[in-house]
Amino acid sequence: MAETKKVTISVPKDAVSTLEQWKACGRIENLSAYVSAALRDRMDRDSAQDAIERTFGGVPPLDLVNQARAVQGLPPLSSEDLDSPSAGAA
């Protein structure tokens, strides 16, 4: 297991309530592990997006993005969607 460091973060109350419910019913083992995994997933996506943008010198062309989305079974993006900060979140 990787070395850990305890940090304090603020999380919306409704999210904590949901996580506590999930823990109580056994859906997740513990809140810390869930938040750590979610953070790692987001960091991995952001790193992948950075690598793609370095390769293309910026955001890839819309046609290539939509080809990749089609392979994943996702709907195409418009040019406005591609310019939004959440475009790489799909």
VENSUL-V691052 format. One record per residue. D_LAST is the distance of its C-alpha to the last C-alpha in Angstrom with 2 decimals. Layout:
d_last
D_LAST
D_LAST
//
This chain:
d_last
28.96
27.84
30.00
28.80
29.72
29.97
28.37
28.37
25.30
25.10
22.82
22.92
25.63
23.69
21.10
24.13
25.80
22.98
22.90
26.69
26.70
24.39
26.75
29.78
28.77
27.76
24.02
23.57
26.35
26.23
24.36
24.61
23.11
20.14
19.50
20.15
17.65
14.89
16.01
16.12
12.58
11.42
14.09
13.10
9.55
11.52
14.22
12.28
11.00
14.69
16.01
14.20
15.49
18.87
19.10
18.55
20.35
17.50
14.29
14.45
15.91
14.03
15.50
14.22
10.58
11.16
13.13
10.51
8.17
11.55
12.33
9.49
10.77
8.08
9.90
10.65
10.13
13.46
14.97
14.89
11.14
10.93
13.48
11.86
11.25
7.81
6.61
5.61
3.78
0.00
//
